[in-house]
């Protein structure tokens, strides 16, 4: 499958419309990771676990979580890898 050039100019809002829920991200084969901008700690998110706990209709867009690293004041954000356009998206 080739790269579609329209993805190169997409903004965050375009990506949010393309995959608004965690179920859509799972269906499209996206991989999620949690990243802390303060300490640069990162974790891979388990989409199956998120779907079990929150449901397929839960939207991760704009959500943050406290960094689990001891004494780190940062907030972790989600970053997605979309395989079809081969790009990373800050959620």
GIBELUR-V500016 format. One record per residue. RES is the residue in three letters. PSI is psi in whole degrees, -180 to 180 (* if undefined). D_CENTER is the distance of its C-alpha to the mean C-alpha in Angstrom with 2 decimals. Layout:
[[RES,PSI,D_CENTER] [RES,PSI,D_CENTER]]
This chain:
[[UNK,128,22.10] [UNK,166,22.36] [UNK,130,20.12] [UNK,121,20.36] [UNK,-17,21.22] [UNK,-29,19.88] [UNK,-27,16.26] [UNK,-25,17.55] [UNK,4,18.44] [UNK,142,15.58] [UNK,176,14.39] [UNK,-40,11.34] [UNK,-36,13.41] [UNK,-43,14.00] [UNK,-38,10.45] [UNK,-36,10.18] [UNK,-29,13.47] [UNK,-38,12.62] [UNK,78,10.00] [UNK,-23,10.61] [UNK,166,10.20] [UNK,-31,8.67] [UNK,-40,11.89] [UNK,-39,11.42] [UNK,-42,8.23] [UNK,-46,10.48] [UNK,-35,13.42] [UNK,-3,12.21] [UNK,22,11.43] [UNK,150,7.80] [UNK,136,7.06] [UNK,145,4.49] [UNK,149,6.31] [UNK,133,7.69] [UNK,132,9.88] [UNK,120,13.10] [UNK,-18,14.77] [UNK,-49,18.16] [UNK,1,18.70] [UNK,22,16.17] [UNK,141,15.38] [UNK,148,12.29] [UNK,148,11.53] [UNK,132,9.95] [UNK,141,8.53] [UNK,102,10.89] [UNK,-38,9.68] [UNK,-43,13.45] [UNK,-41,14.16] [UNK,-43,11.71] [UNK,-41,13.39] [UNK,-41,16.73] [UNK,-36,16.45] [UNK,-17,14.94] [UNK,159,15.67] [UNK,-22,14.21] [UNK,1,14.55] [UNK,138,12.38] [UNK,122,9.95] [UNK,-4,7.12] [UNK,126,7.67] [UNK,3,9.77] [UNK,148,9.81] [UNK,166,10.80] [UNK,153,12.74] [UNK,139,15.84] [UNK,131,15.84] [UNK,-7,17.83] [UNK,136,19.84] [UNK,130,23.42] [UNK,13,24.54] [UNK,125,21.30] [UNK,4,20.97] [UNK,163,17.39] [UNK,127,14.41] [UNK,139,11.15] [UNK,160,8.03] [UNK,143,4.35] [UNK,133,3.88] [UNK,146,3.47] [UNK,120,7.14] [UNK,114,9.03] [UNK,-33,12.43] [UNK,-52,14.67] [UNK,-4,14.46] [UNK,56,13.77] [UNK,162,11.51] [UNK,142,8.55] [UNK,128,6.75] [UNK,120,6.39] [UNK,*,4.93]]
